[in-house]
Amino acid sequence: MNKMDAKEWKAGDTCFVIVNKKKRQSMEYKVLSFDGRYYFLESRTGSRINASPSRMFRSKEDAAASLG
C-alpha cells in the first residue's frame, strides 16, 4: 500500500477514495485544502467531501488493495 503522509498531499493533487467497500468502488477526487486533520476534496462532478489521509490513495489499484 502506498498511503501518503498528510504532509505529502498538496492542493491540486488527485487521489482516490473508497466510496463503497462492499462493491470495492473508489472515486477520483481533487485535493482542495487541508485543515490540519482532514482534507477537503472535490470530485469531477463537483461533489465535495472531507477525508482523513488514511482514506486517500494515489491510484485506484492501491485503494482496492487496501480492502484486502
BALOBA-1460 file (C-alpha; in Angstrom, 3 decimals):
// residues 68
<rec num="1" residu="m" x="0.000" y="0.000" z="0.000"/>
<rec num="2" residu="n" x="1.227" y="3.473" z="-0.799"/>
<rec num="3" residu="k" x="-0.660" y="5.607" z="1.686"/>
<rec num="4" residu="m" x="0.808" y="9.071" z="1.796"/>
<rec num="5" residu="d" x="1.536" y="11.089" z="4.912"/>
<rec num="6" residu="a" x="-0.635" y="14.157" z="5.382"/>
<rec num="7" residu="k" x="2.225" y="16.500" z="4.566"/>
<rec num="8" residu="e" x="2.669" y="14.888" z="1.138"/>
<rec num="9" residu="w" x="-0.771" y="15.794" z="-0.286"/>
<rec num="10" residu="k" x="-0.917" y="19.226" z="-1.871"/>
<rec num="11" residu="a" x="-3.793" y="21.291" z="-3.250"/>
<rec num="12" residu="g" x="-4.466" y="20.196" z="-6.816"/>
<rec num="13" residu="d" x="-3.273" y="16.598" z="-6.285"/>
<rec num="14" residu="t" x="-5.538" y="13.787" z="-7.460"/>
<rec num="15" residu="c" x="-6.438" y="10.997" z="-5.052"/>
<rec num="16" residu="f" x="-8.784" y="8.024" z="-4.916"/>
<rec num="17" residu="v" x="-11.146" y="7.389" z="-2.001"/>
<rec num="18" residu="i" x="-13.099" y="4.187" z="-1.265"/>
<rec num="19" residu="v" x="-16.792" y="5.055" z="-1.601"/>
<rec num="20" residu="n" x="-18.308" y="1.549" z="-1.333"/>
<rec num="21" residu="k" x="-16.359" y="-1.204" z="0.442"/>
<rec num="22" residu="k" x="-18.804" y="-3.999" z="-0.414"/>
<rec num="23" residu="k" x="-18.700" y="-3.254" z="-4.154"/>
<rec num="24" residu="r" x="-14.977" y="-2.309" z="-3.975"/>
<rec num="25" residu="q" x="-15.661" y="1.044" z="-5.652"/>
<rec num="26" residu="s" x="-13.415" y="4.067" z="-5.437"/>
<rec num="27" residu="m" x="-13.822" y="7.562" z="-6.799"/>
<rec num="28" residu="e" x="-11.343" y="10.141" z="-8.024"/>
<rec num="29" residu="y" x="-11.094" y="13.434" z="-6.125"/>
<rec num="30" residu="k" x="-9.004" y="16.582" z="-6.333"/>
<rec num="31" residu="v" x="-7.443" y="17.925" z="-3.130"/>
<rec num="32" residu="l" x="-8.689" y="21.440" z="-2.374"/>
<rec num="33" residu="s" x="-7.282" y="22.113" z="1.102"/>
<rec num="34" residu="f" x="-6.170" y="20.663" z="4.441"/>
<rec num="35" residu="d" x="-7.458" y="21.868" z="7.826"/>
<rec num="36" residu="g" x="-4.825" y="20.133" z="9.932"/>
<rec num="37" residu="r" x="-6.826" y="16.922" z="10.333"/>
<rec num="38" residu="y" x="-8.960" y="16.363" z="7.248"/>
<rec num="39" residu="y" x="-8.587" y="17.080" z="3.548"/>
<rec num="40" residu="f" x="-11.342" y="18.880" z="1.675"/>
<rec num="41" residu="l" x="-11.825" y="17.049" z="-1.644"/>
<rec num="42" residu="e" x="-13.869" y="17.680" z="-4.797"/>
<rec num="43" residu="s" x="-14.978" y="15.101" z="-7.374"/>
<rec num="44" residu="r" x="-15.209" y="15.660" z="-11.118"/>
<rec num="45" residu="t" x="-18.959" y="16.124" z="-10.735"/>
<rec num="46" residu="g" x="-18.478" y="18.861" z="-8.142"/>
<rec num="47" residu="s" x="-19.458" y="16.932" z="-5.022"/>
<rec num="48" residu="r" x="-17.267" y="17.701" z="-2.025"/>
<rec num="49" residu="i" x="-16.228" y="15.566" z="0.938"/>
<rec num="50" residu="n" x="-13.835" y="15.644" z="3.875"/>
<rec num="51" residu="a" x="-11.427" y="12.719" z="4.225"/>
<rec num="52" residu="s" x="-8.626" y="11.687" z="6.537"/>
<rec num="53" residu="p" x="-5.254" y="10.871" z="4.934"/>
<rec num="54" residu="s" x="-5.728" y="7.157" z="5.719"/>
<rec num="55" residu="r" x="-8.674" y="7.026" z="3.268"/>
<rec num="56" residu="m" x="-6.744" y="8.620" z="0.400"/>
<rec num="57" residu="f" x="-4.718" y="6.693" z="-2.182"/>
<rec num="58" residu="r" x="-2.575" y="7.616" z="-5.200"/>
<rec num="59" residu="s" x="-4.192" y="5.067" z="-7.528"/>
<rec num="60" residu="k" x="-7.407" y="3.111" z="-7.907"/>
<rec num="61" residu="e" x="-5.397" y="-0.109" z="-7.587"/>
<rec num="62" residu="d" x="-3.904" y="0.972" z="-4.240"/>
<rec num="63" residu="a" x="-7.392" y="1.798" z="-2.961"/>
<rec num="64" residu="a" x="-8.721" y="-1.630" z="-3.986"/>
<rec num="65" residu="a" x="-5.683" y="-3.395" z="-2.488"/>
<rec num="66" residu="s" x="-6.348" y="-1.721" z="0.875"/>
<rec num="67" residu="l" x="-9.611" y="-3.662" z="1.134"/>
<rec num="68" residu="g" x="-7.735" y="-6.966" z="1.256"/>
